[in-house]
Amino acid sequence: MKSNFAKTIAEIVEVGIIGLVVIFFVYLFAGQPLRVTGDSMVPNFYDGEQIIAEKISIKTGEIERGDIVIFKHPTYLDRLVIKRVVGLPNEKISLNGGRIYVDGRELIESYIPQNTSTKEGTVIMENSEYEVPQDGYILLGDNRENSTDSRNWGAIKRDLIVGKGFVIYYPLNKVRVIG
Protein backbone atom coordinates (compact mmCIF):
# COMPACT_ATOMS: atom_id res chain seq x y z
CA MET A 1 0.00 0.00 0.00
CA LYS A 2 2.82 2.43 0.84
CA SER A 3 4.55 1.80 -2.46
CA ASN A 4 1.43 2.80 -4.45
CA PHE A 5 1.08 5.96 -2.38
CA ALA A 6 4.76 6.83 -2.85
CA LYS A 7 4.47 6.13 -6.58
CA THR A 8 1.45 8.44 -6.87
CA ILE A 9 3.26 11.22 -4.98
CA ALA A 10 6.34 10.80 -7.21
CA GLU A 11 4.16 11.06 -10.33
CA ILE A 12 2.47 14.22 -9.03
CA VAL A 13 5.86 15.78 -8.24
CA GLU A 14 7.16 14.81 -11.69
CA VAL A 15 4.15 16.35 -13.46
CA GLY A 16 4.52 19.48 -11.30
CA ILE A 17 8.20 19.86 -12.18
CA ILE A 18 7.54 19.33 -15.89
CA GLY A 19 4.71 21.88 -15.72
CA LEU A 20 6.96 24.46 -14.05
CA VAL A 21 9.69 23.93 -16.65
CA VAL A 22 7.15 24.37 -19.48
CA ILE A 23 5.76 27.54 -17.86
CA PHE A 24 9.31 28.89 -17.40
CA PHE A 25 10.19 28.34 -21.08
CA VAL A 26 6.89 29.80 -22.30
CA TYR A 27 7.45 32.86 -20.09
CA LEU A 28 11.07 33.21 -21.17
CA PHE A 29 10.63 32.70 -24.93
CA ALA A 30 6.98 32.86 -26.00
CA GLY A 31 4.76 35.09 -23.87
CA GLN A 32 4.57 37.14 -20.73
CA PRO A 33 1.60 38.38 -18.71
CA LEU A 34 1.66 42.10 -17.89
CA ARG A 35 -0.56 44.64 -16.18
CA VAL A 36 -1.25 48.02 -17.79
CA THR A 37 -0.49 50.79 -15.32
CA GLY A 38 -1.44 54.40 -15.92
CA ASP A 39 -3.49 56.16 -18.56
CA SER A 40 -0.95 56.71 -21.36
CA MET A 41 -2.69 54.26 -23.72
CA VAL A 42 -6.32 55.36 -23.19
CA PRO A 43 -8.72 54.95 -25.06
CA ASN A 44 -7.34 51.60 -26.25
CA PHE A 45 -5.86 50.23 -23.01
CA TYR A 46 -6.88 51.12 -19.47
CA ASP A 47 -5.15 51.06 -16.11
CA GLY A 48 -5.48 47.62 -14.54
CA GLU A 49 -6.09 45.67 -17.74
CA GLN A 50 -3.97 42.57 -18.00
CA ILE A 51 -2.40 41.52 -21.27
CA ILE A 52 -0.20 38.82 -22.71
CA ALA A 53 2.81 40.02 -24.66
CA GLU A 54 4.07 37.53 -27.21
CA LYS A 55 7.83 37.47 -27.72
CA ILE A 56 8.30 35.28 -30.79
CA SER A 57 7.47 37.78 -33.57
CA ILE A 58 9.98 40.29 -32.14
CA LYS A 59 12.73 37.72 -32.68
CA THR A 60 11.56 36.40 -36.04
CA GLY A 61 9.67 39.18 -37.80
CA GLU A 62 9.42 42.87 -38.41
CA ILE A 63 8.09 45.53 -36.12
CA GLU A 64 5.49 47.56 -38.00
CA ARG A 65 3.92 50.97 -37.58
CA GLY A 66 0.82 50.67 -35.41
CA ASP A 67 2.09 47.65 -33.46
CA ILE A 68 1.56 47.73 -29.71
CA VAL A 69 4.92 46.89 -28.13
CA ILE A 70 6.20 46.26 -24.65
CA PHE A 71 9.72 47.45 -23.98
CA LYS A 72 12.19 48.17 -21.22
CA HIS A 73 12.00 51.77 -20.04
CA PRO A 74 15.07 53.55 -21.49
CA THR A 75 16.08 54.92 -18.07
CA TYR A 76 14.71 52.30 -15.65
CA LEU A 77 15.51 49.03 -17.39
CA ASP A 78 13.67 46.97 -14.77
CA ARG A 79 10.34 48.64 -15.75
CA LEU A 80 8.29 47.54 -18.73
CA VAL A 81 6.28 50.08 -20.73
CA ILE A 82 3.53 49.71 -23.36
CA LYS A 83 3.34 52.11 -26.34
CA ARG A 84 2.45 52.17 -30.04
CA VAL A 85 4.99 52.14 -32.87
CA VAL A 86 4.74 55.41 -34.82
CA GLY A 87 8.18 55.79 -36.43
CA LEU A 88 10.41 53.15 -38.03
CA PRO A 89 14.19 53.00 -38.55
CA ASN A 90 15.66 55.67 -40.86
CA GLU A 91 12.42 57.67 -41.10
CA LYS A 92 12.21 61.40 -40.49
CA ILE A 93 9.57 62.36 -37.92
CA SER A 94 8.25 65.88 -37.43
CA LEU A 95 5.45 67.55 -35.49
CA ASN A 96 3.52 70.44 -36.94
CA GLY A 97 0.27 71.90 -35.60
CA GLY A 98 -0.36 68.89 -33.37
CA ARG A 99 0.02 66.42 -36.25
CA ILE A 100 2.74 63.83 -36.85
CA TYR A 101 4.55 63.71 -40.18
CA VAL A 102 6.62 60.77 -41.40
CA ASP A 103 9.01 61.60 -44.23
CA GLY A 104 6.95 64.72 -44.93
CA ARG A 105 3.55 62.98 -45.08
CA GLU A 106 0.91 63.35 -42.39
CA LEU A 107 0.44 60.14 -40.39
CA ILE A 108 -3.20 59.05 -40.29
CA GLU A 109 -3.87 57.46 -36.90
CA SER A 110 -7.29 55.79 -36.88
CA TYR A 111 -6.67 54.29 -33.41
CA ILE A 112 -6.86 57.65 -31.59
CA PRO A 113 -9.68 60.24 -31.47
CA GLN A 114 -9.67 62.63 -34.45
CA ASN A 115 -9.22 65.74 -32.30
CA THR A 116 -6.03 64.39 -30.67
CA SER A 117 -3.16 66.85 -30.73
CA THR A 118 0.40 65.57 -30.47
CA LYS A 119 2.49 68.12 -28.62
CA GLU A 120 6.28 68.32 -28.69
CA GLY A 121 8.58 66.88 -26.07
CA THR A 122 12.16 67.61 -25.09
CA VAL A 123 13.64 65.49 -27.91
CA ILE A 124 11.08 65.55 -30.71
CA MET A 125 10.19 69.21 -31.12
CA GLU A 126 7.54 71.13 -33.03
CA ASN A 127 8.64 72.27 -36.52
CA SER A 128 11.89 70.32 -36.52
CA GLU A 129 12.85 67.00 -38.03
CA TYR A 130 13.95 64.00 -35.98
CA GLU A 131 15.75 61.22 -37.83
CA VAL A 132 15.09 57.78 -36.39
CA PRO A 133 18.34 55.78 -36.02
CA GLN A 134 18.79 52.56 -37.95
CA ASP A 135 18.10 50.41 -34.87
CA GLY A 136 15.41 52.64 -33.33
CA TYR A 137 11.65 53.12 -33.20
CA ILE A 138 9.47 56.06 -32.22
CA LEU A 139 6.97 54.82 -29.62
CA LEU A 140 4.09 57.00 -28.46
CA GLY A 141 1.20 56.57 -26.05
CA ASP A 142 -2.29 56.76 -27.54
CA ASN A 143 -3.27 59.30 -24.87
CA ARG A 144 -0.88 61.94 -26.20
CA GLU A 145 -1.65 64.49 -23.50
CA ASN A 146 -0.90 62.03 -20.71
CA SER A 147 2.05 60.04 -22.03
CA THR A 148 5.78 60.22 -21.53
CA ASP A 149 7.25 58.58 -24.61
CA SER A 150 9.70 58.97 -27.51
CA ARG A 151 8.91 62.67 -27.68
CA ASN A 152 10.96 62.91 -24.48
CA TRP A 153 13.24 59.85 -24.77
CA GLY A 154 13.95 59.81 -28.48
CA ALA A 155 14.04 56.54 -30.38
CA ILE A 156 13.89 53.26 -28.49
CA LYS A 157 16.43 50.67 -29.60
CA ARG A 158 15.09 47.38 -30.91
CA ASP A 159 16.96 45.40 -28.28
CA LEU A 160 14.84 47.09 -25.57
CA ILE A 161 11.60 45.81 -27.16
CA VAL A 162 10.59 42.56 -25.49
CA GLY A 163 7.27 41.73 -27.09
CA LYS A 164 4.10 42.74 -28.90
CA GLY A 165 0.72 43.03 -27.27
CA PHE A 166 -1.22 39.87 -28.11
CA VAL A 167 -4.39 39.61 -26.01
CA ILE A 168 -6.17 41.36 -23.16
CA TYR A 169 -7.33 38.62 -20.79
CA TYR A 170 -8.59 40.65 -17.82
CA PRO A 171 -11.08 42.04 -16.95
CA LEU A 172 -13.21 39.34 -18.50
CA ASN A 173 -15.67 41.80 -20.07
CA LYS A 174 -12.78 43.32 -22.09
CA VAL A 175 -11.13 40.12 -23.36
CA ARG A 176 -9.92 40.66 -26.93
CA VAL A 177 -7.06 40.03 -29.30
CA ILE A 178 -4.81 43.07 -29.74
CA GLY A 179 -4.16 44.18 -33.27
GINOR-V142423 format. One record per residue. N is the residue number from 1. SS is DSSP state (alpha for helix, beta for strand, coil for the rest). NEAR is the number of other C-alpha atoms within 8 Angstrom. Layout:
N&SS&NEAR / N&SS&NEAR
This chain:
1&coil&4 / 2&alpha&5 / 3&alpha&6 / 4&alpha&7 / 5&alpha&8 / 6&alpha&8 / 7&alpha&8 / 8&alpha&8 / 9&alpha&8 / 10&alpha&8 / 11&alpha&8 / 12&alpha&8 / 13&alpha&8 / 14&alpha&8 / 15&alpha&8 / 16&alpha&8 / 17&alpha&8 / 18&alpha&8 / 19&alpha&8 / 20&alpha&8 / 21&alpha&8 / 22&alpha&8 / 23&alpha&8 / 24&alpha&8 / 25&alpha&9 / 26&alpha&10 / 27&alpha&9 / 28&alpha&8 / 29&alpha&8 / 30&alpha&10 / 31&beta&13 / 32&beta&11 / 33&beta&8 / 34&beta&8 / 35&beta&9 / 36&coil&12 / 37&coil&8 / 38&coil&7 / 39&coil&11 / 40&coil&11 / 41&coil&14 / 42&coil&9 / 43&coil&8 / 44&coil&7 / 45&coil&9 / 46&coil&12 / 47&coil&9 / 48&coil&7 / 49&coil&13 / 50&beta&12 / 51&beta&14 / 52&beta&13 / 53&beta&15 / 54&beta&12 / 55&coil&13 / 56&alpha&10 / 57&alpha&10 / 58&alpha&12 / 59&alpha&6 / 60&alpha&6 / 61&coil&6 / 62&coil&6 / 63&coil&7 / 64&coil&7 / 65&coil&9 / 66&coil&7 / 67&coil&11 / 68&beta&12 / 69&beta&14 / 70&beta&14 / 71&beta&11 / 72&beta&13 / 73&coil&11 / 74&coil&8 / 75&coil&4 / 76&coil&7 / 77&coil&8 / 78&coil&6 / 79&coil&7 / 80&beta&9 / 81&beta&8 / 82&beta&11 / 83&beta&13 / 84&beta&13 / 85&beta&16 / 86&beta&10 / 87&beta&12 / 88&coil&12 / 89&coil&10 / 90&coil&8 / 91&coil&10 / 92&beta&11 / 93&beta&14 / 94&beta&15 / 95&beta&17 / 96&beta&9 / 97&coil&6 / 98&coil&9 / 99&beta&10 / 100&beta&11 / 101&beta&12 / 102&beta&12 / 103&coil&7 / 104&coil&8 / 105&beta&6 / 106&beta&8 / 107&coil&8 / 108&coil&4 / 109&coil&5 / 110&coil&6 / 111&coil&6 / 112&coil&9 / 113&coil&6 / 114&coil&5 / 115&coil&4 / 116&coil&8 / 117&coil&9 / 118&coil&10 / 119&coil&9 / 120&coil&10 / 121&coil&8 / 122&coil&8 / 123&coil&10 / 124&coil&15 / 125&coil&12 / 126&beta&10 / 127&coil&7 / 128&coil&8 / 129&beta&10 / 130&beta&8 / 131&beta&8 / 132&coil&15 / 133&coil&9 / 134&coil&6 / 135&coil&7 / 136&beta&12 / 137&beta&15 / 138&beta&13 / 139&beta&13 / 140&beta&14 / 141&coil&14 / 142&coil&14 / 143&coil&12 / 144&alpha&12 / 145&alpha&7 / 146&alpha&8 / 147&coil&12 / 148&coil&9 / 149&coil&11 / 150&alpha&13 / 151&alpha&13 / 152&alpha&10 / 153&alpha&10 / 154&coil&10 / 155&coil&11 / 156&beta&13 / 157&beta&9 / 158&alpha&8 / 159&alpha&5 / 160&alpha&10 / 161&beta&12 / 162&beta&11 / 163&beta&14 / 164&beta&13 / 165&beta&14 / 166&beta&11 / 167&beta&11 / 168&beta&14 / 169&beta&12 / 170&beta&10 / 171&coil&9 / 172&alpha&6 / 173&alpha&5 / 174&alpha&8 / 175&coil&10 / 176&beta&7 / 177&beta&7 / 178&coil&8 / 179&coil&6
